[in-house]
Amino acid sequence: MKIAIEAQRIFRPNKHGMDFVALETIRCLQRIDTRNEYFILVGDGPDRCLEETPNVHILTLRCPSYPLWEQWALPRAVRRIRPDLLHCTSNTAPVWGSAPLILTLHDIIFLERQTARNPSLYQSLGRLYRRTVVPRILPRCERIITVSAFERDRIRTALGLDPARITAIHNGYNPRFRPLESTAEVTRRYLPEARYLFFLGNTDPKKNTPGTLRGYAEYVRRSDDPLPLLVADLKAEAAQDILREIGEEGLIERLRLPGYIPNSDLPAVYNGAAAFLYTSLRESFGIPQLEAMACGTPVVTSNTSAIPEIAGEGAILVDPTDPGQIAEALLRLENDEAFRREQIAYGLERVKLFSWERTARELLALYEDTVR
């Protein structure tokens, strides 16, 4: 087969969820499949994190904006390649084109009512773009992939799709995420304290940053020796606005706000944390909770959306809208050493169910079935 894969953002330095899914899957396909020919279509960027091999070719397409890249540069490149199929990996695809199309639709959050207004103009424009493009490309998709059974059923019901056209393929996690003996050299870049709690927060309403900070504030009031909270991906000004909104301005002294933490440093940061908070309102999968579990870090996570499917029944599942439940989970981990050890052992066992190689093999089987 001749397979074209859209991976527009994998060379940008500040990668996020969908970028890592595409990158890790392509790396595994590159390792396990030397028979088929791949054309990886990327945007320009400084982080050259993927190398060519005899059957994997990287084509860099330069364009001033993502919509123009996807709707003009990408279809022109696909016409030149003439692949047996085109796989678009990040929710959207060219509206026009003749190549058989496989779409990874990670979620349909962009079609759902928002719990709060998103203050990020970039994220709001992305939401509008997806709302415009996705309904137009679905009729021409040969197959649609999503990342959990929860999201598969939600997409199928909301969009009235034939069940045979949509498949759930779980994500994996990178084996770099594992227990480490020494982490202080890395964690000192982000905060001076040796012990801390960790949260990946931003201004996206689904990440539940206000609700998580309410839970943390309750924990601080009830703990005899509260730990600081390291919050990645949240600027100090945004944190202050949220704390003002929830009436917890004094909490700013306990937050550590370094901004973006590179993925290369995350294994050490997870390892150094006493607990990881993954208290989102809505997730289609949730790779960070697997990464933390694989590092031997207890995870306090949500009982909503696809999160329990991935975390499993033995995880610490809380109502993310209830600050008392978040605080109670943190306090139990802090005060009950036997429970803490149980959660560490549970997480290390749970992550054995997930790997990028498994994801890639299921994807390759889908490619073969589609072309056949």
N, C-alpha and C positions, 0 to 999 in steps of 0.2 A: 504494500500500500504506500501511497504518497500522502502524507498527513500534514496539514498546515495547522499550527496552533498559535492563536493570538495570546501574547503575553506582554502586553504593551508596557506595563509598569515595573517589570522585574529588575530593571537596571537603575531605578531611582534609589537614592540612598536611604530615605525614610520609608521603608516598606511597611505595609500593614497586611491584615488578614488574607485577602484574596490574592495579593502579590505572592505571599509565601506558599499558598496552596498551589498556585500555578508553578512556581519555581521548584518546589520540592517534588511535585508529581513529574515534571519534565526531567529532572535529574534521575529519578528512578526509572522512567521509561528509557532514558539514555543508557542506563546500566543493564536493564534486563532485556532490551529489544534491539538487536543489531540487524534484524532482517528487514524491517520497514524503514522508509525514508521520511525524515521529519524536517519541516521548515518552521522555525520558531520566529514569529513576527513580533518585533519589539520596538519600543520607542528609544530614543537616545537617552543616555544617562551615564554617570561616572562609575557606578558599582557593577563592574563586569563580572557578575557572579555565576555565569554559565559559559562554558567553553564548547567550541565545536568539536565534533567527532566525525568519522567518515560518513555516517548516515544521519547526522544531526547538523543542520545548517542554520545559522542565525542571520536573519535579515533585519537590519535596522532601518526603520522608516521614520523620517523626520517631518514633523508637522507642528504648527504653532499651538494647536489646542487638541484636546482629546476627541471631541465630537468630529472635528475635521479629520483627524488621524483615522478614526474608526470608519467614518462614512465615505471618505475619499481615498486616502492613501492605502488603507487595508484592502478594500475590494480591488484596486488596481494591481496590487502585488499578488493577490490571489488569482486574478485572471492570468498573470504571467506564469505562475507556478502550475496551474491546472491540477489541483490536488484531487484525490479521491474523496476527501472530506475536509471541512474546516471546523475546528473546535475553537469556539470563543469562550474564554474562561471566566469572565467577570461580569455576568448579568446581562450584557448588551452585545449587539452584533450589527454588522452592516444591514441596512434595510433592504438593499438590493444585492443580488449576486446569484450565480447559478450553481456554485459548489454545494454539495450536500452539507447541511449545517447541523452541528451538535452544539448545544448551548449549556454552559453551567450557570444555572440560576440559583445562586446561593440562598436567596430569600426573596420574599415579596414585601419586605418592610416598607419599601417606597410606595406601595399601593395601599398600605394601611393608614388609618388615622393616627397622627402623632399624639403622644401623651403630652408633649410640650413643644413649643416653637423652638426650632434649632437656630441658635444664634450665629452659626457658621454659614457665611454666604456660599463658600465652596461646597459644603455638604448639601445645602439647599438647592443649588444649581444642579448638582449630581442627581439628586432625587427627582427634580423636574425632568432631566434628560432621560432617566430610566422610565419614568411614567409615560413619556412620549414614545420611546423607542420599543420597549418590550412588547406591548400589544401588537405592534406592526411586524415583529420578527417571529413571534410564536407560530403563526400558521406555516412558515416555511422551515421550521426546525424538524429534522428527521428524528432526533432524540433530544430530550432535556434531562440534564443531570442536576440533582441537588444533593445536599450533604448530610441529610438525616431523614429518618422515616417521618418525624414530625413535620418537617418542611415539605416533604413529598406530598403528604396527605393534605396539607394546608394549600399548597399550590394547585393540586389537582381539584380540590373543592372550589377554591376561589375563582379559578380560571376555566373550570369545566373541561379539563383535558382528559383525553383517553388515557386510562391507567397504563396502557402498554407503551405510551410515549415518554413516560417520566420514570427515572430510576434514581434511587438513593445510593450514593457511594460515600461512605464515611471518609473524613479526612484522617490524617495521621499526625505524628509529631516527630521532630528531628531527634535522633539519638544523642545529640550533644546535650540534651536536657536529661541529666542524670545526677545522682548524688555526688557532690564534690567535697573534698576535705578542707580546702582552703579557699575562702571567698573574700576575705577582708580587703585585699589589694584592689579588687574591682568595686566592692560596695562603698568603699571610702570616697570614690569619685562622686557619689550621689548623696551621702549623708554620713555624719561622723559616728553615729551610734552603731554598735555591733548587733543589737537586737531591734527588730522593727516589724511592723505589719506592712503588707504590700498590696497596692490596688492599681489596676490599669484604668484610669479614669480620663474622660474627656467631656466635651460639651454636647455630644450626641445624646438626645434624651433617653435612648434605649439603654445607655450605659449606667443610668441611675446614679450618677455622681451625687446629686443632692440627697437621695435616700441613703446611700452608703455613708455619707458624711454624718447624717443624722444618727445612723447606727453606731458609727465610731464615737460620736460625741457621748452617746449613752454608755458605751463601753468605758470611756475615759472617766465618766462620773462614778462608775461602779467598781472600777479596778483599783486595787491597792497600789499597783505600780504600773500605770498604763504605758504602753509602748508607743513610740512615734509612728505615724503613718506615712510611708513613702508612696507618693502618687505620681505615676508616670503619665506623660502626655497631657498635662494640665498646667497652663500658665498661671503664675501667681495672681494676676489680675482677675482671671476667670474664677479661681478658687475663692478669692475675696468676695467677688460678686455672689457666688453660691452661698458662702457662709453668711453673708448679710441677708440673703433671701430666706435662709432657714433659721436665722436668729442665733447663730453660733460664731460670731465674729472672733471671739477669744480663742477659738480652736486653731487659728492660723499658726500659732506658735508651735503646735504639735505636728504640723504637716511639713513634709520635706518634698519640695516641688522642683525637681531637676529638669523638667521638660521631657523631651523624647529620649528614651534609653535604647541604644542600638541593640538589635537582636543578638549580636555576639556577646553582649554583657548580661543578657537575661538569665542564662543558666546560673551564674553566680548570684544574681540578685534574688532569684527564686530560692536558691539554697540558703541564703542568709536570712530569709524572712521566717519569723515565727509562725506566720499564717498568711495565706493569700486570699484576698477577697475577690470573688467573681460574682457579684450580686447584680447582674444585669436584669433588666425587665424582659428583654426579648433577644434571643440568639438562635441562629439556625444550626449552630454546632457548638463552638466554644473551644478552640485549640488551646488558649492559655490555661484552662483548668487541667488539661492533659499534661502540658509542660510543667506546671507546678507539681502535680502528682508524681511525675517521672523524676523530679528532683528531690522527692521525699519531703515535700512541704504540705502540711494539712491545708485543705481548701474549704472555705465557707462559700457555698454557691447557692443559686436560686432554684426554687421549685417550679419554675416557669419554662414555657416553650420547649426547645430541644435539650435544654441543659440536663434534666434528669436522665434522659436517654443516654447521654454521653458519660455523665458522672456516675450513674448507676445507683441502685437502691441503698447501698451502704455509705453513700456520701453524706456530708452535712448539708442538707437541703433546707433553706429558710425562705420565708416570704420576704422578697426584697423590698416590699413596701412597709414592712414592720421593723422599725429601728430596734425594738426590744428583742426580736428574734436574732438579729445580726449581733447585737451586743452579747446576748446569752451564749451564742455559739463561740464567740471569741473568749469569753470568760471561762467557759468549760475547757477549751483548749489550754488556757492559761493555768487553770487550777487542778485539772484532772490529768495527771501524767499517763495513766493507763489508757484513757480515752485518746490522748494525743498519739501514743504509740500505735494504737489500733488504726487510727486514721492514716498514719504514715504507711503502715503495712498494706492497708486497703488500697491506697492510691498506687503504690508500686505494683501491685498485682493487677489492678484495673487497667492500667495503660498497656498491658501486654495484648489487649484486644485490638489495638490500633497501631498501624504503621503506614508510612508512605509507600512502601513496596506493595502492601496489600491494596492500597488505593490505586496504584499504577497498574497492577495486574487486572483489577476489575475494569479499569478504564480501557485497557488494551483489548480485553474481551468484548467490550461494548463497541469499540472501533471496528473490530473484525466482524461482529454481528451486523453492524450498520452497513458496511460495504458489501457484505455477502447478501 
